[in-house]
Amino acid sequence: MKFKDALWDGSDPDYAPGRTRSKNLFYWKPPAQAVKEGYPGKRERLVGEDGDGRDQERARRCRELTREVYEFFNPAGREPITGTWAWLIERYRSDRFSPIHKVKANTRESYLIYIGKLEKAIGPSMISGTNYEVLCQLRDGMLDRGRTPSYVKKIFTHLRIVANYGSLIENEAAARVAQTLAGMRIESAPKKSKAPTQEQIRAIVDKADEQGLFAFATGLLFQWVFALRAVDVRGQWLECSPDEAGIVRELARNRRQMHLPQTYERWQDGLTWEMFEDDLSGFRKTISKTRKSMPEPLFFDMTYAPELQHRLRILGSQNRAGPVIVGERTGMPYTRDGWTQAFIRCRRAAGISEEVKMMDTRAGALSEASSLGIDPTILRDAAGHQNVATTDRYLRNREKNIASVVQLRSRR
């Protein structure tokens, strides 16, 4: 299969490999040779119709789909062409002076995920050909294909990050894109209005206990009672070198047979027994997300949480060392996906709507506290935030607040 260089560098915006037409409609079809050799992709309807002025948009989509064909048969790909987004993204990832190496490991992991998606979408395109119109088409194209505003916002956030890096290394084309992006407004996802209630969390905890997930149930209660992020309860596994201290595990052992380097992860940030007072009256913990700006450990008083104290006595009856919350089946701390799957399984067993998300547990706890009339400054401290504005984004009880105002005014 041979294609023009425009497939990769965007030098011919009208190049539309695989485009076909039926009456007034346009379609993309994978090359017959590719289908014969096992390519699983099928024909795709392209946007618009004849005469609507969207020929270059359709051509760009044809190039995207055709690149997927190429990459299917050439998984190693090719060296990125200098001046393309793939070239700049690779520099951003590998340059030892890149800002990506200054962020926390879990933040860097998230960055790499979305930068990878960005690379797949626009990697072969020339940075110099990325103007305001192209950026708008990228935004609108994602929305037309059903991507959420939240997803589009994240993609453009990481596009800004990469373009700003290009500006730092004095790439003129990237600097122009960074300036254009600075003037664009990308719609944010609407603020969530719902969060778990105390009754729903209680039902999920009870189902977890019934299913033998006592440690998970205890961890979820910690999230609710102390409005903690899941990562500050279960911890997280982050890539590391094999000789680091702590709990380290080897990943993907089959990589050795594939002649790929071994990878390792270290557990950190979760609750450990060393954080707790001997009588379980409280614990001290540095919040992972604000470790740099607020490095001092916070004290969490457990004298008002007798159920958690009782659960800790059970969990620590044989050994009080290392992680507090470990999986009953594995004997190891939960992974992020394992924690979410446990929540989903117990939520389903409790008959609770899928709208109730584990990630919103913290928002539910803070919203409940807010509805009790707690001062915003106290809420800020309970959440471990630096300012009230951040805490406000977690609150979901707008309707109750409106009702309270109406009720108070009616008493006059």
Buried (B, 14 or more C-beta within 10 A) or exposed (E): BEBEEBBBBBEBBEBBBBBEEEEEEBBBBBBEEBBEEEBEBEEBEBBBEEEEEBBBBBBBBBBBBBBEBBEBEEEEEEEBBEBBBBBBBBBBBEBEEBEBEEEBBBEBBEBEEBBBBBBBBBBBBBBBBBEEEBBEBBBEBBEEEEBEBEBBBBBBBBBBBBBBBBBBBEBEBBBBBBEBBEEEEBEEEEEBEBBBBEEBBBBBBBBBBEBEBBBBBBBBBBBBBBBBBBBBBBBBBBEBEEEEEEBBBEEEEEEEEEEEEEBBBBBBBBBBBEBBEEEBEBBEBBBBBBEEEBEEEBEBEBEEBEEBBEBBEEBBEEEBEBBBBBBEEEEBBBBBEBBBEBBBBBBEBBEBEEEBBBEBBBBBBBBBBBBEEEEEEEBBEBBBBEEBEEBBEBBBBEEEEEEEEEEEEEEE
